Amino acid sequence: MKNFGLNIWSDENFIIDGDTVNINYASKPSLLSITQEIREKGYKGPLLLRFPHLIEKQISTLFKTFAKAKKEFGYKGNFHAVFPLKVNQYPNFVNALMDISKGYDYGLEAGSKAELIIAMTKTPLGAPITVNGFKDKEMIALCFIAAKMGHNITVTIEGIGELKTIIQVNEEFNHQSATPIAPKIGVRIRLHSSGIGIWAKSGGYSSKFGLTSTELLEAYEILKEHTLLGNLWMVHFHIGSQMGDIAPLKKALREAGNIYADLKRRGATALSAINIGGGLAVEYSQHTASQERNYSLNEFANDVVYLMQEIAKSKKVDEPDIFTESGRYIAAAHSVLVAPVLELFSQEYNEKCLRPKEKNPPLIQELFDLFNTIKRTNAREYLHDALDHMESLLTLFDLGYIDLEDRSNTEILVNLIIKKAIFLLRSEGTDELKKLQDRIQERYLVNFSAFQSLPDFWGLGQHFPVMPLSNLSTKPTNPASIWDITCDSDGEIGFDRNFPLYLHDIDLSKEEYFLGFFLTGAYQEVLGMKHNLFTHPTEAVITFDEEGEYRIEHLIEAQNLMDVLEDLDYDTGIIDKALKYRIEESTLITPDEKRELLGKIYLYLSENSYLKTIQAISESTQGEKA
């Protein structure tokens, strides 16, 4: 994995500059310098860094690419986009998104009442709002209120029952109005076409949402009967998030385009738009052999524009406006999770930990000899001898013929021999060597929760790019597993010999070592769970001034212990009183100790659940840094 796959997943947003990974923008500061500045302000634990300029880059690229495709094909319909709020509803993101997108007539998509309130208050009048998902009467009423505010809002019908509710709400809101105002209406269609991958069930006949052909015809007749056909404006479909293959999209476009044309020719003259949903994929892979997307944004835009144009021409209908709801593409790149490594769990396997005796058992002495004399020409043979000796020595230990020091020396020596053999034979890359890397992998304990910050990794096996923020002028050699700090064995990003991650062998008593988890801006925050009551990391927005220098803004500290407990509906007043009472009533503590302990416990309650540190940096190193 050259340069941690930056050339594959980064889209030139980040670069390696000497020893550090830097933001490829303006003054090009390092992520390490930003992290250290925030930590110097007293914020410990993991950090979530937001970069609004990357949101702007994605929006600009999306609109420019579709504008180019429209010009190339002479397409007469317009292009619009909305951001689906389910992807990231956090204020620091949404506020930046709407501020940046003002020049693009960019809107929001809502799938719940709370999201609709965000859309109604954050979307500029005139910019589109689309409302998807299952809706009750109150939610549909909110759509009517938004329309009366002047919003350009489209409510998407997911079932015949919703259409009947729209008719009822329309009667209530407009029965005495001289100028009736209602939202535009969209119909979500349940296509035969479906996507591929872990989100494929979003499309196809077994999907959760949308109208079948029979229901679509029924909806058309109901709209016509209640004189609402003039509000039918959009056909909507969605075949899945993170579409890695372009072929299913082409099939869905043809199917949806023909449905649009049929409804238009049937008499739905106001029908003017086709919403292709989301699904524009992000490249998460760090390895060429496992890339997730087989198309470019240019190909995506060209296919959408060309196919809609061809269907419109063949069916002799107007070319529709094109809507997208691609949230992952817009949001993923904008945030980076930064977390410090707390401990390396396999560093006991080094020479300084050996405990040689004046007279070692013969097989252990042979292991010492193998380790001291191994070289390129004998590496494979010595490797096999070491593995054979280890099995024999472990059997001898079980039978009581060697002691614990001998067993420790066996484990360390075999581990060191494997490391040397893999290094000496690194050009061969055989399956045997790949399997042996599992035995010598280093476990990095990292101060974060995978359940809180990378839930898609835990729940769906979705990988995210990982790399260190420093030491990048040195080649990393440790096959790495990453352990989070939750009390759960699932909180691990295991070493994968087919797509390996290598990290540096760091002495954490002398220097800090930070890992960056990239492309985490889509879904991870909202889906994150308080497993073990770890909360959302401290977050900061990183902006750049006119001189290109960065600024740290909108710092939001991770919740403290009492805030988290209050979120779970604990009465924190009772907890506070109970802690105080039990300390004061304890007969094991002196009065002076009671005051000291109360002070300490209130200090701890004001902090978050993430760990401060395990291995303290040496005083001499701290002095050098100071």
PyMOL commands that set and color helices and strands:
alter all, ss='L'
color gray80, all
select helices_A, chain A and resi 2-9+31-40+52-73+85-87+91-100+102-104+113-122+137-149+160-174+200-202+213-225+229-231+247-266+288-290+297-315+328-334+351-353+362-373+379-398+404-424+431-440+450-453+455-460+524-527+531-533+561-567+572-585+591-605+619-625
alter helices_A, ss='H'
color red, helices_A
select strands_A, chain A and resi 14-17+20-23+47-50+79-84+107-110+128-131+152-157+184-188+232-236+273-275+321-324+335-344+442-446+466-468+478-483+492-493+502-503+514-518+538-544+550-556
alter strands_A, ss='S'
color yellow, strands_A
deselect
rebuild
show_as cartoon
